[in-house]
Amino acid sequence: MLTSQTTEHRCPCGSRKPFAFCCEPYIEGQKLAPTAEQLMRSRYTAFALGAIDYLIDTTAPEKRDAIDRAIIAEQIQFTTWTGLTILNKEAGHKDDSQGMVEFEASFETEEDQCVLHECSNFYAKDGKWFYLDGNVEVRSIA
Ligand SMILES: [Zn+2]
């Protein structure tokens, strides 16, 4: 599904890099995201493209029970992600064991245009970053 994207196609995460050289190798499982920010970007891209398996796989195992695949699928179906801005980050580098990324992601639904603001917490285990939790605020900008 995702491989139909061409290398010319810019990554949805807003990095300005081609998808094939940005989030695609992480979402396709060819590489592990090296930093908390890159994991966060690739999860945004996975939301934008509907890569539910990747979203679940990169959620901290102890949080997966709370994930409802059907709800994520529905969110993806009714939401168009239109932009990502990284506002702030703490730690989350290659050799760190945890990190925080603050970002804004804009999206549209049938009825509304919104901005989601989140401070996300991540941790790394055996070289793999996981999304733990976050403080989320959504505001309408329509
Ligand atoms: Zn990307």
py3Dmol code that shows the C-alpha trace and the ligand (Angstrom):
import py3Dmol

protein = """\
ATOM      1  CA  MET A   1       0.000   0.000   0.000  1.00  0.00           C
ATOM      2  CA  LEU A   2       2.587   2.530   1.087  1.00  0.00           C
ATOM      3  CA  THR A   3       5.173   1.542  -1.466  1.00  0.00           C
ATOM      4  CA  SER A   4       3.047   2.979  -4.256  1.00  0.00           C
ATOM      5  CA  GLN A   5       4.350   6.379  -3.150  1.00  0.00           C
ATOM      6  CA  THR A   6       7.196   7.552  -5.367  1.00  0.00           C
ATOM      7  CA  THR A   7      10.537   8.898  -4.205  1.00  0.00           C
ATOM      8  CA  GLU A   8       9.480  12.313  -5.517  1.00  0.00           C
ATOM      9  CA  HIS A   9       6.648  12.405  -3.062  1.00  0.00           C
ATOM     10  CA  ARG A  10       7.434  14.652  -0.100  1.00  0.00           C
ATOM     11  CA  CYS A  11       6.984  13.120   3.289  1.00  0.00           C
ATOM     12  CA  PRO A  12       3.697  14.092   4.975  1.00  0.00           C
ATOM     13  CA  CYS A  13       5.603  14.955   8.185  1.00  0.00           C
ATOM     14  CA  GLY A  14       6.750  18.257   6.716  1.00  0.00           C
ATOM     15  CA  SER A  15      10.482  17.473   6.730  1.00  0.00           C
ATOM     16  CA  ARG A  16      10.642  18.451   3.012  1.00  0.00           C
ATOM     17  CA  LYS A  17      12.484  15.184   2.385  1.00  0.00           C
ATOM     18  CA  PRO A  18      11.138  12.556  -0.003  1.00  0.00           C
ATOM     19  CA  PHE A  19       8.927  10.042   1.777  1.00  0.00           C
ATOM     20  CA  ALA A  20      11.280   7.198   0.799  1.00  0.00           C
ATOM     21  CA  PHE A  21      14.170   8.923   2.607  1.00  0.00           C
ATOM     22  CA  CYS A  22      12.192  10.097   5.619  1.00  0.00           C
ATOM     23  CA  CYS A  23       9.418   8.202   7.379  1.00  0.00           C
ATOM     24  CA  GLU A  24       8.808   5.350   4.939  1.00  0.00           C
ATOM     25  CA  PRO A  25      11.715   3.091   6.052  1.00  0.00           C
ATOM     26  CA  TYR A  26      10.452   3.314   9.648  1.00  0.00           C
ATOM     27  CA  ILE A  27       6.816   2.679   8.778  1.00  0.00           C
ATOM     28  CA  GLU A  28       7.784  -0.216   6.506  1.00  0.00           C
ATOM     29  CA  GLY A  29       9.899  -1.726   9.300  1.00  0.00           C
ATOM     30  CA  GLN A  30      13.185  -1.480   7.415  1.00  0.00           C
ATOM     31  CA  LYS A  31      14.802   0.753  10.044  1.00  0.00           C
ATOM     32  CA  LEU A  32      14.160   1.876  13.596  1.00  0.00           C
ATOM     33  CA  ALA A  33      13.514   5.570  14.157  1.00  0.00           C
ATOM     34  CA  PRO A  34      16.757   6.809  15.764  1.00  0.00           C
ATOM     35  CA  THR A  35      15.313   9.666  17.820  1.00  0.00           C
ATOM     36  CA  ALA A  36      12.106  10.490  19.668  1.00  0.00           C
ATOM     37  CA  GLU A  37      11.416  13.284  17.179  1.00  0.00           C
ATOM     38  CA  GLN A  38      11.771  10.932  14.220  1.00  0.00           C
ATOM     39  CA  LEU A  39       9.466   8.416  15.858  1.00  0.00           C
ATOM     40  CA  MET A  40       6.943  11.168  16.478  1.00  0.00           C
ATOM     41  CA  ARG A  41       7.197  12.348  12.866  1.00  0.00           C
ATOM     42  CA  SER A  42       6.777   8.832  11.542  1.00  0.00           C
ATOM     43  CA  ARG A  43       3.727   8.298  13.759  1.00  0.00           C
ATOM     44  CA  TYR A  44       2.192  11.497  12.396  1.00  0.00           C
ATOM     45  CA  THR A  45       2.865  10.180   8.896  1.00  0.00           C
ATOM     46  CA  ALA A  46       1.367   6.819   9.843  1.00  0.00           C
ATOM     47  CA  PHE A  47      -1.791   8.600  10.993  1.00  0.00           C
ATOM     48  CA  ALA A  48      -1.862  10.547   7.735  1.00  0.00           C
ATOM     49  CA  LEU A  49      -1.461   7.389   5.646  1.00  0.00           C
ATOM     50  CA  GLY A  50      -3.493   4.985   7.754  1.00  0.00           C
ATOM     51  CA  ALA A  51      -0.643   2.712   8.851  1.00  0.00           C
ATOM     52  CA  ILE A  52      -2.414   1.381  11.933  1.00  0.00           C
ATOM     53  CA  ASP A  53      -0.036  -1.527  12.551  1.00  0.00           C
ATOM     54  CA  TYR A  54       2.862   0.899  12.858  1.00  0.00           C
ATOM     55  CA  LEU A  55       0.946   3.069  15.307  1.00  0.00           C
ATOM     56  CA  ILE A  56       0.279   0.068  17.505  1.00  0.00           C
ATOM     57  CA  ASP A  57       3.803  -1.332  17.169  1.00  0.00           C
ATOM     58  CA  THR A  58       5.358   1.978  18.267  1.00  0.00           C
ATOM     59  CA  THR A  59       3.061   2.439  21.262  1.00  0.00           C
ATOM     60  CA  ALA A  60       4.608   1.370  24.572  1.00  0.00           C
ATOM     61  CA  PRO A  61       3.615  -2.297  25.133  1.00  0.00           C
ATOM     62  CA  GLU A  62       2.098  -1.469  28.534  1.00  0.00           C
ATOM     63  CA  LYS A  63      -0.265   1.002  26.840  1.00  0.00           C
ATOM     64  CA  ARG A  64      -1.414  -1.194  23.980  1.00  0.00           C
ATOM     65  CA  ASP A  65      -4.351  -2.684  25.854  1.00  0.00           C
ATOM     66  CA  ALA A  66      -5.966   0.746  25.802  1.00  0.00           C
ATOM     67  CA  ILE A  67      -5.731   0.976  22.021  1.00  0.00           C
ATOM     68  CA  ASP A  68      -8.855   0.267  20.081  1.00  0.00           C
ATOM     69  CA  ARG A  69      -7.946  -0.521  16.498  1.00  0.00           C
ATOM     70  CA  ALA A  70     -11.476   0.202  15.284  1.00  0.00           C
ATOM     71  CA  ILE A  71     -11.443   3.684  16.827  1.00  0.00           C
ATOM     72  CA  ILE A  72      -8.081   4.494  15.246  1.00  0.00           C
ATOM     73  CA  ALA A  73      -9.336   3.246  11.887  1.00  0.00           C
ATOM     74  CA  GLU A  74     -12.387   5.461  12.187  1.00  0.00           C
ATOM     75  CA  GLN A  75     -10.303   8.494  13.166  1.00  0.00           C
ATOM     76  CA  ILE A  76      -8.047   7.911  10.179  1.00  0.00           C
ATOM     77  CA  GLN A  77     -10.991   7.561   7.845  1.00  0.00           C
ATOM     78  CA  PHE A  78     -12.642  10.824   8.884  1.00  0.00           C
ATOM     79  CA  THR A  79      -9.559  12.955   9.427  1.00  0.00           C
ATOM     80  CA  THR A  80      -7.242  14.618   6.926  1.00  0.00           C
ATOM     81  CA  TRP A  81      -3.913  15.628   8.440  1.00  0.00           C
ATOM     82  CA  THR A  82      -2.683  18.854   6.917  1.00  0.00           C
ATOM     83  CA  GLY A  83       0.532  19.805   8.695  1.00  0.00           C
ATOM     84  CA  LEU A  84       2.988  19.187  11.485  1.00  0.00           C
ATOM     85  CA  THR A  85       5.108  21.693  13.402  1.00  0.00           C
ATOM     86  CA  ILE A  86       7.627  20.632  16.036  1.00  0.00           C
ATOM     87  CA  LEU A  87       7.614  23.280  18.774  1.00  0.00           C
ATOM     88  CA  ASN A  88      10.022  21.941  21.342  1.00  0.00           C
ATOM     89  CA  LYS A  89      11.889  18.819  22.359  1.00  0.00           C
ATOM     90  CA  GLU A  90      13.819  17.530  25.322  1.00  0.00           C
ATOM     91  CA  ALA A  91      16.365  14.709  25.153  1.00  0.00           C
ATOM     92  CA  GLY A  92      15.185  11.917  22.850  1.00  0.00           C
ATOM     93  CA  HIS A  93      18.525  11.594  21.093  1.00  0.00           C
ATOM     94  CA  LYS A  94      20.044   8.366  19.911  1.00  0.00           C
ATOM     95  CA  ASP A  95      21.670   7.467  23.237  1.00  0.00           C
ATOM     96  CA  ASP A  96      18.923   8.770  25.510  1.00  0.00           C
ATOM     97  CA  SER A  97      16.425   6.524  27.227  1.00  0.00           C
ATOM     98  CA  GLN A  98      13.576   9.035  27.186  1.00  0.00           C
ATOM     99  CA  GLY A  99      12.424  12.110  25.394  1.00  0.00           C
ATOM    100  CA  MET A 100       9.639  14.644  25.030  1.00  0.00           C
ATOM    101  CA  VAL A 101       8.396  16.244  21.832  1.00  0.00           C
ATOM    102  CA  GLU A 102       5.948  19.149  21.802  1.00  0.00           C
ATOM    103  CA  PHE A 103       4.173  19.676  18.514  1.00  0.00           C
ATOM    104  CA  GLU A 104       1.137  20.999  16.735  1.00  0.00           C
ATOM    105  CA  ALA A 105      -0.613  18.974  14.081  1.00  0.00           C
ATOM    106  CA  SER A 106      -3.423  20.413  12.017  1.00  0.00           C
ATOM    107  CA  PHE A 107      -6.261  18.370  10.633  1.00  0.00           C
ATOM    108  CA  GLU A 108      -9.608  18.672   8.954  1.00  0.00           C
ATOM    109  CA  THR A 109     -12.799  16.731   9.288  1.00  0.00           C
ATOM    110  CA  GLU A 110     -16.046  17.110   7.357  1.00  0.00           C
ATOM    111  CA  GLU A 111     -17.267  19.783   9.762  1.00  0.00           C
ATOM    112  CA  ASP A 112     -14.197  21.372  11.244  1.00  0.00           C
ATOM    113  CA  GLN A 113     -10.583  22.485  10.996  1.00  0.00           C
ATOM    114  CA  CYS A 114      -8.557  21.869  14.121  1.00  0.00           C
ATOM    115  CA  VAL A 115      -5.112  22.091  15.640  1.00  0.00           C
ATOM    116  CA  LEU A 116      -3.962  19.377  17.993  1.00  0.00           C
ATOM    117  CA  HIS A 117      -1.298  20.465  20.465  1.00  0.00           C
ATOM    118  CA  GLU A 118       0.520  17.711  22.301  1.00  0.00           C
ATOM    119  CA  CYS A 119       3.489  17.181  24.591  1.00  0.00           C
ATOM    120  CA  SER A 120       4.330  13.554  23.902  1.00  0.00           C
ATOM    121  CA  ASN A 121       6.524  11.374  26.084  1.00  0.00           C
ATOM    122  CA  PHE A 122       8.696   8.684  24.573  1.00  0.00           C
ATOM    123  CA  TYR A 123      11.144   6.126  25.867  1.00  0.00           C
ATOM    124  CA  ALA A 124      13.712   3.925  24.223  1.00  0.00           C
ATOM    125  CA  LYS A 125      14.245   0.260  24.964  1.00  0.00           C
ATOM    126  CA  ASP A 126      16.921  -1.839  23.254  1.00  0.00           C
ATOM    127  CA  GLY A 127      17.397   0.869  20.641  1.00  0.00           C
ATOM    128  CA  LYS A 128      13.719   1.206  19.792  1.00  0.00           C
ATOM    129  CA  TRP A 129      11.643   4.282  20.607  1.00  0.00           C
ATOM    130  CA  PHE A 130       8.090   3.969  21.892  1.00  0.00           C
ATOM    131  CA  TYR A 131       5.305   6.480  22.387  1.00  0.00           C
ATOM    132  CA  LEU A 132       4.268   6.400  26.053  1.00  0.00           C
ATOM    133  CA  ASP A 133       1.642   9.095  26.579  1.00  0.00           C
ATOM    134  CA  GLY A 134       0.939  12.753  26.087  1.00  0.00           C
ATOM    135  CA  ASN A 135      -1.010  15.831  27.094  1.00  0.00           C
ATOM    136  CA  VAL A 136      -3.327  16.597  24.218  1.00  0.00           C
ATOM    137  CA  GLU A 137      -5.380  19.716  23.532  1.00  0.00           C
ATOM    138  CA  VAL A 138      -7.471  20.163  20.429  1.00  0.00           C
ATOM    139  CA  ARG A 139      -8.834  23.535  19.367  1.00  0.00           C
ATOM    140  CA  SER A 140     -10.997  24.471  16.454  1.00  0.00           C
ATOM    141  CA  ILE A 141      -9.615  27.077  14.057  1.00  0.00           C
ATOM    142  CA  ALA A 142     -12.510  27.095  11.601  1.00  0.00           C
TER     143      ALA A 142
END
"""
ligand_1 = """\
1
ZN
Zn 8.806 12.137 7.412
"""
view = py3Dmol.view(width=600, height=400)
view.addModel(protein, "pdb")
view.setStyle({"model": 0}, {"cartoon": {"style": "trace"}})
view.addModel(ligand_1, "xyz")
view.setStyle({"model": 1}, {"stick": {}})
view.zoomTo()
view.show()
